[in-house]
């Protein structure tokens, strides 16, 4: 009897949900009920059922054409352009054409792209380079590899990008380059950045490592500055495990970048020709295997980008309705966001004071993987250690090094690092219902935030 009553209750609940969905469709509104059954219960961290039990789409995506591309290189026995391979050069030509750049140099990774750009622009010891504190550590490391001084400019917390309005005030007579980062696939305010650079005749190195296909006023990012740097590392929207590229519109600069990345050798030089160009160099070359993977992926990057954009726009709309959740804004002149990350700010005071760490844990328990993102890069202890090293002590006046920490304070970035939450790009590749589940999980956590805070 009890079993029959439970069965009847389940059937009735299902009929109610189906009726609500049908009624919604007739009325021209979303056919989705107000909440899923899982959402109605307690959070998983309080003993309830998780909103989601299946993993999000796996990354990277592979297809038969990837295998064919790798086998083509393998069987050719020409695995690098140094020994007759043509795949890397083919990728450079196609990527330049695809982005609208005049020149492309394929390199080992995104760090190599930034490193080669700085070297080709002759940034070196005694110089200052402006960069944001909200970025992967590679953006900083390449500056310090040149023994230049990193000058951090605060973040605009609404967009998560460098606050371009503050760049002008950070420029000194030692400034030799501005290196904005298009973080998460959004685009920094390039109009303001390029204007500030032009006034002082400074080169701009676009760190577009997370921004494949992103656009500013209809132009692909990486083509507006003096160089544009991309990463094809395994997590990226376009990847070959490890790889990178530098875009450039100046032929002379492109030759310098190419020479630097291949131990001072010019294009079209192979075998045992030991003539050299440039003043110094490194081995930062891409193999033809990686180039082949990048070319094979071109057949699907546009479709993946479209799906990410549709899901991200929909998800942002859902999350804006939740008090205390503020999705990162896209600048109005960013005509295409690449959505390498979906980022938002979490305000604990709207969740009964639930700390962000507990929010992230509760969200993960609901089957929604997430991250708190970057910590303040300008406060990393290794920078202080580097500035106290013999090399930096010889290169910079004591007063410059003494005032560095005060000069590079970034209070808005500190706040952002306490509030940020990330979803990775593969989470945007599934059906729209995945986005509904993300929002469901956050709403459920908010309703039980007080209990979660005490648990």
Secondary structure, 3 states (H helix, E strand, C coil): CHHHHHHHHHHHHHHHHHHHHHHHHHHCCCCCCCCCHHHHCCCHHHCCCCCCCCCCCCCCCCCHHHHHHHHHHHHHCCCCHHHCCCHHHHHHHHHHHHHCCCEEEEECCHHHHHHHHHHHCCCCCCCEEEEECCCCCHHHHHHHHCCCEEEEECEECCCCEECHHHCHHHCCCCEEEEECECHHHCCCCHHHHHHHHHHHCCEEEEECCCCCCCEECCEECCCCCCEEEEECCCCCCCCCCCCEEEEECCHHHHHHHHHHHECCCCCCCCCCCCCCCCCCCCECCCCHHHHHHHHHHCCCHHHHHHHHHHHHHHHHHHHCCCCCEEECCCCCCEEECCCCEEEEEECHHHHCCCCHHHHHHHHHHCCCCCECCCCCHHHCHHHHHHHCCHHHHHHCCHHHHHCHHHHCCCHHHHHHHHHEEEEEHHHHCCCHHHHHHHHHHHHHHHHCHHHHHHC
